[in-house]
Each structure stands twice: as structure tokens, then as C-alpha cells.
């Protein structure tokens, strides 16, 4: 057997996949090139821009720095998997549409997946760097959203609409 | 990226044995947020990765002595949110939350955070000389872009800084690192884990390649319940620090300093435990003037480069402000 390849299982958006991958393959490249799920974007490819953000076992993560082989058995949700089976958009997708929270749209799938993961973190009671009382439950105001979403860059600068969209979806 | 073999060992001892047998071209893989990045850049080129994410504890456990033992595989986000950490060692939670982004903290582990490499631009650019990446090739940073680099403890061979926030809080909190090597497990004080560059900047730490960090232990420290981590950087979030400080202050009933813990980040090749400043403060008044004098005692040994002397002033101001805040909150 080729030592530089591996067989892995992944559940992506509810669908099981058995895959044979080069060990160097990132989760991002596997999604885009292997599974034709091109929603997650390759921006910087170094974990600095957040456009590749997906949910791995329910947690938001940069898929460009995640080796696919190291996530054997994981459940992955991409932007393509957020809507309901009948096509009903996720509330976060609706909020981005309603607030016109994008210009070119390149960062949007990462923004939305990150925001969905972030709301679960708030729900779980996780503090952020701007949560004043570390023992208190954070409320989702503008400062909290800006801090918690700082791993997602928007080069169009659509933050003015992204922030209220996330606050609305989180309320 | 150089092709590599990937494996998961049965347990930590087996993982250590694999890397010990294979030699320095083998590397441990944890969250991958720094290692995979450096492999893409060609800065590190292992031909075998041993995945250790499921081989060490991912739990934060209370110890019999009243401290905590943090498994090396605990994710940075889980450690920051841990209720015991937030209550007893808030500086550690704050340090973690000031580092990286939400997505990266979900991947990055405690062991990997400690062993992350410098973000010196010359280290990360394989087209440039760098004594840390390629011994005896030279250090362009001394004359080049060094605004964010070291001001204390550096050498003619290397002016890199250690980028971690978490490690700075751990240095202040007297953390002990549990390491498994080929000969078994041993303990290393966190302040002794990372090295100063001297003439071997290629060695970040005292560890050998098969040494695996399995846990970090914090002893009980009552006054750490009011500890603080403060970080100064070029943008408000998701940026490496220019200077940071982890501080804990214990005041006696008469208002003098009974005890304190201080460590600076991003000033040096390692988390900089400010032992001279601590000694200057113990038993003395908790005044802004005394805080400033303590900072001066520590920073008298700084040797800033052409473009980073501002970091010395920043470090002094950060220490005075953070201690005065801790003092005033304690009196309120």
C-alpha cells in the first residue's frame, strides 16, 4: 500500500463518503476538488481569512489547515448543507440576504458557517475577549459579534451589514 | 508539500517510540494549525506525521492539591471556556481568548500552542536566510523588518519572539509541563521549556524530537483568581501581540504587595517571567511609582533594535496600568 495515501470515511452534509486520499490533502481541497462542494472558498490557504470555514463535528474550523486524513470519521457541514432538504434556507442565510450582508460574495459561505458555529459557542456559554465579566453569560451585541467573527475577513468591507445580520439571526 | 506518511499510534508511548526510531524527519501532529501552515510554506518538511490528538488527555482535571491538570490535547477554545479556569486562573482564559480566531482555537491544542514556531517573517520565507530555519545562514531581521521582534534576551544569531499568549499566562502561573520521552515521563517548569536563542536559535525548546508533551499542571494559587492578561497589538482582534502581560497581585491588609506573578509576552524568544520586577515589588508599596520602578528593574536589560524601542516603553506602561487596575479593583 502507498504510504502516502490513506482510506478515510467522512460524513459530509449527511452523506457518507469512503475516500482514498493523498495524505497531504486538506479538507478544503477534498471538499472542492474531490466532492465538488465549491461553497467553501480558498482565500489565503493559511488560516488567516476564514473563507474556508466549515463545521467539523459541529464546530467551526478552517478547512484549509485541517488535513483530511486527520479527520477520518468526522461529520462535516458546509454551506451547501445548511439549508433544509426542501430548500428552506437556514435562518443565518436568510439574515444575510435580508441585510444585503455581502458585496462580491467570496467570503460569504465562510462568514455564514462561522456565524452558525459562533452562535452555538455563545449558546454554550463560552466567553470572548470582550466579555467583560468572564463568569457572566455573553449577550450578542455589536462588540461581541465583531470580536467573535474576527477570523473572517471581508475585503469588500461589508461588515456594516454582516454584523446586524448575525445579531438578528442570533436573537 | 513534501509527501509524508501518516499514522496513529496505539498510545503516547508508542508514538514516542515511532518518532524516536524514525529520527528528526518525523513530527507529531496535533491540531495542525501551525504545522500544516509551515509545511505548505516549505519551512518544515517532515516525511512522517504521527497524529497524537487522540493519544493524550483532552480533559481539564482538578488535582488533589487543588490545582488543575490540563491534557495536551485540550483544544484552546475548551480550555478558555472551562469554568474552573475562568474562576481560578482568569488570566489563562483571557490569554487564550486574545489569541488567534474562534475557528483556529477550535482546532489548536495546548501542546501544539506551546510548540508553535515564531512568526518572524524571515523564518516563514524560505527564500531568505534564517539561523532558526537553516543554521548559520544568517539573520536578516537584525537589519531588516524587526519592528515586532525581540527587545530582550536575543542574540546576534536570532531576534525572533515566541508568539504564544497562552504560554505567557502559564509562565506567570508557575505551570509545570509533563513530557513523555523515550526514557519515560518527566516534568519541566514551563519557564524552562523554551530557550533563549544564544548560538542555537534552531532550538526553540529544551525538548528532543521524540519528546511529547502530555499535560500541563497548574498549582493552586489563591490570588490568581484576580489575575489578568492584557495584550497590545496593531489591530483589535486576530493579530499577534506587540507586547502582552500576564499579572496577578496579592495585597496585604496594609495595602503593600504581599506577592505577585508577572510575565511578558512577545518581548523575547520565550515567555518572559519578570522575576526582577516581582522581587522589586514584594513587600513594597502598591503605588504607580513602585510599579514603574519594578518595570524599570526588569527592562533595564532590554537591548532594543533600530525600530522596536517603542516596545520597551509599551511594556513599562502595560505593567503599570495592569497592576494599578488590579490594585484598584481589589480595593473596591
Interface residues (C-beta under 8 A of the other chain):
Chain A: X3 X4 X6 X22 X23 X24 X26 X45 X46 X47 X50 X53 X56 X59 X60 X61 X62 X65 X66 X67 X69 X70 X114 X117 X118 X121 X124 X125 X126 X127 X128 X129 X134 X135 X146 X147 X148 X149 X150 X151 X152
Chain B: X1 X3 X4 X5 X6 X29 X32 X33 X36 X37 X40 X41 X49 X51 X53 X77 X80 X81 X86 X87 X90 X93 X94 X97 X98 X100 X101 X102 X103 X104 X106 X107 X236 X237 X238
